[in-house]
Amino acid sequence: MASSSLSAKTAGLGAAPERLSRWRAIRKWIGNQEGWVFIFPWVVGFILLDLGPYIFALIISFLNWDVGRPPSYIGLRNYQAAMTDPLVGKSLWNTAYYTLFHVPVSTVIAFTVAGLLNQKVKGMPIWRTMYYIPSVTSGVGMALIWIWLFASRGPINGFLGWFGIDGPRWLTSTTWAMPALIIMSFWGVGASMVIFLAGLQGVPQHLYEAAEVDGGGWWAKVRHVTIPMMTPYIFLSLILGVIGSFQVVTQALLMTEGGPDNATLFVLLYIWIMGWNAFKMGYAAAISWILFAIIFVATMIQFLGARRWVYYEYQEPG
């Protein structure tokens, strides 16, 4: 009896660590799934609202679908038609023209404003808020304001009149309609400004002190300290700026409707016209995938070029 009781106790002691290790394994597995639990709503939203429409757009790009008629498979004809469509070429040129001027100038403006807002001045949070608000303003509301500003007898032409300059008909001129939209785009530099401001606050102060000891003035500090340390943020701003420039639609739709004479016809606006005005959904989807390919190539080119000028603090020299 004593030996059997001792054996039972020994067996119980051996089973306890086994149950404990099993429980720890279960808890570890549950802990590993917590991340999936937190991102589950995002995954569902991505599949339903992003990935699903992407796949659907790719499918209908091979179809002749005019919404009111049953779709029919036509292979690559939509893509072939887009390659020879003069309006596709015109819209790509307009988009490239807008990007060429909007991205670098808005980056310089945002960087300059961020530098000014990085100073220790009373009331600085108010100034930062004032510069950031336009970037979160409704696109429709902002477009209506700028329509009034660019009117023939609007404030901008009135200001030019003080200097004896006869202001142009901004939004009704094939020459000045695109520059008007580019000027308007500088109003929303607040998003890039916030990125630059965060980067400027992370620049080590001892680097400025070292430059000052070496006799460097403010320009030497900007050139040899600030700009090199800010290259990752500049690179991010350029990436987002180029992608955003290829997706302009609200301003052109409300302010010029792509005119005059297609002078402000952007690619995304043309896709919208083909899809929701002409109801050529298959053709519009094909153009959207061509646009995706262009944005992808442009982004990859920027990443390849970034190796030459973007400096990361943690990277090893050479």
C-alpha positions as CSV (number, residue, x, y, z in Angstrom):
1,M,0.0,0.0,0.0
2,A,2.8,2.4,0.9
3,S,4.7,1.7,-2.3
4,S,1.6,2.2,-4.5
5,S,0.8,5.5,-2.8
6,L,4.3,6.7,-3.3
7,S,4.1,5.7,-7.0
8,A,0.9,7.7,-7.4
9,K,2.4,10.8,-5.8
10,T,5.5,10.5,-8.0
11,A,3.3,10.2,-11.1
12,G,1.4,13.2,-10.0
13,L,4.6,15.3,-9.6
14,G,5.7,14.2,-13.0
15,A,2.4,15.2,-14.6
16,A,2.4,18.7,-13.1
17,P,5.4,20.0,-15.0
18,E,4.0,18.5,-18.2
19,R,0.6,20.3,-17.6
20,L,2.5,23.5,-16.8
21,S,4.5,23.4,-19.9
22,R,1.4,22.7,-22.0
23,W,-0.4,25.6,-20.4
24,R,2.6,27.9,-21.1
25,A,2.6,26.7,-24.8
26,I,-1.1,27.6,-25.0
27,R,-0.6,31.0,-23.5
28,K,2.3,31.6,-25.8
29,W,0.2,30.7,-28.8
30,I,-2.6,33.0,-27.7
31,G,-0.1,35.8,-27.2
32,N,1.2,35.3,-30.7
33,Q,-2.4,35.7,-32.0
34,E,-3.0,39.0,-30.3
35,G,-1.5,40.9,-33.1
36,W,-3.8,39.3,-35.6
37,V,-6.8,40.1,-33.4
38,F,-5.8,43.8,-33.4
39,I,-5.2,44.0,-37.2
40,F,-8.3,41.8,-38.0
41,P,-10.6,44.8,-38.7
42,W,-7.9,46.3,-41.0
43,V,-7.4,43.0,-42.8
44,V,-11.2,42.7,-43.4
45,G,-11.4,46.3,-44.6
46,F,-8.4,45.8,-46.9
47,I,-9.8,42.7,-48.5
48,L,-13.3,44.1,-49.0
49,L,-12.5,47.7,-49.8
50,D,-9.0,47.5,-51.5
51,L,-7.9,44.1,-52.6
52,G,-11.4,43.1,-53.8
53,P,-11.8,46.2,-56.0
54,Y,-8.2,45.8,-57.3
55,I,-9.0,42.3,-58.5
56,F,-12.4,43.3,-59.9
57,A,-10.8,46.2,-61.8
58,L,-8.2,43.9,-63.3
59,I,-10.9,41.5,-64.4
60,I,-13.1,44.1,-66.1
61,S,-10.1,45.7,-67.8
62,F,-10.2,42.6,-70.1
63,L,-14.0,43.1,-70.7
64,N,-16.1,45.3,-73.0
65,W,-18.5,46.5,-70.3
66,D,-20.7,49.5,-70.8
67,V,-22.7,48.9,-67.6
68,G,-26.0,48.8,-69.4
69,R,-25.0,45.8,-71.5
70,P,-23.7,42.3,-70.6
71,P,-19.9,42.3,-70.4
72,S,-17.9,40.4,-73.0
73,Y,-14.3,39.3,-73.0
74,I,-12.1,41.2,-75.5
75,G,-8.6,40.4,-74.1
76,L,-6.1,43.3,-74.4
77,R,-8.2,45.5,-76.7
78,N,-8.9,48.0,-74.0
79,Y,-5.1,48.4,-73.4
80,Q,-4.4,48.7,-77.1
81,A,-7.1,51.3,-77.4
82,A,-5.6,53.3,-74.5
83,M,-2.2,53.2,-76.0
84,T,-3.5,54.9,-79.1
85,D,-6.0,57.2,-77.5
86,P,-4.7,60.8,-77.9
87,L,-6.6,61.9,-74.7
88,V,-4.7,59.3,-72.7
89,G,-1.5,60.8,-73.9
90,K,-2.7,64.3,-73.3
91,S,-3.8,63.5,-69.7
92,L,-0.4,61.8,-69.0
93,W,1.4,64.9,-70.3
94,N,-0.7,67.2,-68.2
95,T,-0.2,65.0,-65.1
96,A,3.6,64.9,-65.7
97,Y,3.6,68.7,-66.1
98,Y,1.8,69.2,-62.9
99,T,4.0,66.7,-61.0
100,L,7.2,68.3,-62.4
101,F,6.3,71.7,-60.9
102,H,4.2,70.7,-57.9
103,V,6.4,68.2,-56.2
104,P,9.8,70.0,-56.0
105,V,8.3,73.5,-55.3
106,S,5.9,72.2,-52.6
107,T,8.7,70.2,-51.0
108,V,10.9,73.4,-50.8
109,I,8.0,75.4,-49.4
110,A,7.1,72.7,-46.8
111,F,10.8,72.4,-45.8
112,T,11.2,76.1,-45.4
113,V,7.9,76.5,-43.4
114,A,8.9,73.6,-41.1
115,G,12.2,75.3,-40.4
116,L,10.5,78.5,-39.5
117,L,8.0,76.6,-37.3
118,N,10.8,74.8,-35.5
119,Q,11.9,78.0,-33.7
120,K,11.2,78.6,-30.1
121,V,8.7,81.5,-30.3
122,K,5.6,82.3,-28.2
123,G,2.4,81.0,-29.7
124,M,4.1,78.5,-32.0
125,P,1.4,75.8,-31.6
126,I,-1.1,78.3,-33.0
127,W,1.1,79.0,-36.0
128,R,1.7,75.3,-36.6
129,T,-2.1,74.7,-36.5
130,M,-2.8,77.6,-38.9
131,Y,-0.3,76.2,-41.5
132,Y,-1.6,72.6,-41.1
133,I,-5.3,73.3,-41.3
134,P,-5.4,73.8,-45.1
135,S,-4.1,70.3,-45.7
136,V,-7.1,68.7,-44.0
137,T,-9.7,71.1,-45.5
138,S,-12.3,69.5,-47.7
139,G,-11.2,69.5,-51.4
140,V,-14.6,70.7,-52.5
141,G,-14.5,73.7,-50.1
142,M,-11.0,74.6,-51.0
143,A,-11.8,74.4,-54.8
144,L,-14.7,76.8,-54.3
145,I,-12.6,79.2,-52.5
146,W,-9.9,79.2,-55.2
147,I,-12.5,79.6,-57.9
148,W,-13.4,82.9,-56.3
149,L,-9.7,83.8,-55.9
150,F,-8.9,83.1,-59.5
151,A,-12.0,84.9,-60.9
152,S,-11.4,87.6,-63.5
153,R,-12.3,90.3,-60.9
154,G,-11.1,88.2,-58.0
155,P,-8.6,89.1,-55.3
156,I,-5.6,87.7,-57.1
157,N,-6.1,89.8,-60.2
158,G,-7.0,92.7,-58.0
159,F,-3.7,92.4,-56.3
160,L,-1.8,92.2,-59.6
161,G,-3.7,95.3,-60.7
162,W,-2.1,97.3,-57.9
163,F,1.2,96.8,-59.8
164,G,-0.3,97.7,-63.2
165,I,-0.5,94.0,-64.3
166,D,-3.5,92.9,-66.2
167,G,-4.3,89.6,-64.6
168,P,-5.1,86.6,-66.9
169,R,-8.4,84.7,-67.0
170,W,-6.8,81.9,-64.9
171,L,-9.3,79.1,-65.2
172,T,-10.6,79.8,-68.7
173,S,-7.2,80.1,-70.4
174,T,-5.4,77.2,-71.9
175,T,-2.1,78.8,-70.9
176,W,-2.9,79.7,-67.3
177,A,-5.4,77.0,-66.1
178,M,-2.7,74.5,-65.2
179,P,-0.4,77.1,-63.5
180,A,-3.5,78.1,-61.5
181,L,-4.0,74.5,-60.2
182,I,-0.3,74.2,-59.4
183,I,-0.4,77.5,-57.4
184,M,-3.4,76.2,-55.6
185,S,-1.6,72.9,-54.7
186,F,0.9,74.8,-52.6
187,W,-1.9,75.7,-50.2
188,G,-1.8,72.1,-48.9
189,V,1.8,71.7,-48.0
190,G,0.8,71.1,-44.3
191,A,1.2,67.3,-44.5
192,S,4.7,67.5,-45.7
193,M,5.4,70.3,-43.3
194,V,4.5,68.0,-40.4
195,I,6.8,65.3,-41.6
196,F,9.7,67.8,-41.9
197,L,9.0,69.3,-38.6
198,A,9.2,65.9,-36.9
199,G,12.5,65.3,-38.6
200,L,13.9,68.7,-37.7
201,Q,13.2,68.1,-34.0
202,G,15.2,64.8,-34.2
203,V,18.4,66.3,-35.6
204,P,21.1,66.0,-32.8
205,Q,22.0,69.4,-31.5
206,H,25.7,68.5,-31.0
207,L,26.0,68.4,-34.8
208,Y,25.1,72.1,-35.0
209,E,27.4,72.9,-32.1
210,A,30.3,71.1,-34.0
211,A,29.6,73.0,-37.1
212,E,29.5,76.3,-35.1
213,V,32.9,75.4,-33.5
214,D,34.3,74.9,-37.0
215,G,33.2,78.4,-37.9
216,G,30.1,77.5,-39.9
217,G,27.3,80.0,-40.3
218,W,23.6,79.3,-40.6
219,W,23.9,78.3,-44.3
220,A,26.8,75.9,-43.5
221,K,24.6,74.3,-40.8
222,V,21.7,73.9,-43.2
223,R,23.8,72.5,-46.0
224,H,26.1,70.2,-44.0
225,V,23.9,69.2,-41.1
226,T,20.2,69.8,-41.6
227,I,19.8,68.7,-45.2
228,P,21.9,65.5,-44.9
229,M,20.1,64.5,-41.7
230,M,16.7,65.3,-43.4
231,T,17.2,63.3,-46.6
232,P,15.0,60.3,-45.4
233,Y,12.1,62.8,-44.8
234,I,12.7,64.6,-48.1
235,F,12.7,61.2,-49.8
236,L,9.4,60.2,-48.1
237,S,7.9,63.6,-49.1
238,L,8.9,63.1,-52.7
239,I,7.5,59.6,-52.9
240,L,4.1,60.7,-51.4
241,G,4.1,63.9,-53.6
242,V,4.6,62.0,-56.9
243,I,2.0,59.4,-56.0
244,G,-0.4,62.2,-54.9
245,S,0.2,64.2,-58.1
246,F,-0.8,61.3,-60.3
247,Q,-4.1,61.1,-58.4
248,V,-5.4,64.7,-58.8
249,V,-9.0,64.7,-59.7
250,T,-11.2,66.9,-57.4
251,Q,-9.6,70.2,-58.2
252,A,-9.7,69.7,-61.9
253,L,-13.2,68.3,-61.9
254,L,-14.7,71.2,-59.9
255,M,-12.7,74.1,-61.1
256,T,-12.2,73.4,-64.8
257,E,-13.8,70.0,-65.7
258,G,-10.6,69.2,-67.5
259,G,-10.7,72.2,-69.7
260,P,-10.3,74.5,-71.3
261,D,-9.5,72.4,-74.4
262,N,-8.3,69.6,-72.2
263,A,-5.5,71.7,-70.7
264,T,-6.2,70.4,-67.2
265,L,-7.3,66.9,-68.1
266,F,-5.5,64.6,-65.6
267,V,-5.3,60.9,-65.9
268,L,-7.5,60.2,-63.0
269,L,-10.1,62.7,-64.2
270,Y,-10.1,61.0,-67.6
271,I,-10.6,57.6,-65.9
272,W,-13.6,59.1,-64.0
273,I,-15.0,60.5,-67.2
274,M,-14.7,57.2,-69.1
275,G,-16.1,55.3,-66.2
276,W,-19.0,57.4,-64.9
277,N,-19.8,59.7,-67.8
278,A,-19.2,57.4,-70.8
279,F,-19.9,54.2,-68.7
280,K,-17.0,52.4,-70.3
281,M,-16.0,50.6,-67.2
282,G,-13.7,48.1,-68.9
283,Y,-11.8,50.9,-70.7
284,A,-11.5,53.0,-67.6
285,A,-10.2,50.0,-65.6
286,A,-7.5,49.4,-68.3
287,I,-6.4,53.1,-68.1
288,S,-6.3,52.8,-64.3
289,W,-3.9,49.8,-64.5
290,I,-1.7,51.7,-66.9
291,L,-1.6,54.5,-64.4
292,F,-0.7,52.0,-61.6
293,A,2.2,50.7,-63.8
294,I,3.5,54.2,-64.3
295,I,3.3,55.1,-60.6
296,F,5.0,51.8,-59.7
297,V,7.9,52.4,-62.2
298,A,8.3,56.0,-61.0
299,T,8.4,54.9,-57.4
300,M,11.0,52.2,-58.1
301,I,13.2,54.7,-60.0
302,Q,13.1,57.0,-56.9
303,F,14.0,54.1,-54.6
304,L,16.9,53.2,-56.9
305,G,18.1,56.8,-57.0
306,A,17.7,57.2,-53.3
307,R,20.8,55.0,-52.7
308,R,23.0,57.8,-54.0
309,W,21.7,60.7,-51.8
310,V,19.5,59.5,-48.9
311,Y,21.5,59.1,-45.7
312,Y,20.2,56.9,-42.8
313,E,21.9,57.5,-39.4
314,Y,22.1,53.7,-38.7
315,Q,23.7,52.7,-42.0
316,E,27.4,51.9,-42.2
317,P,29.6,54.0,-44.4
318,G,30.6,52.7,-47.8
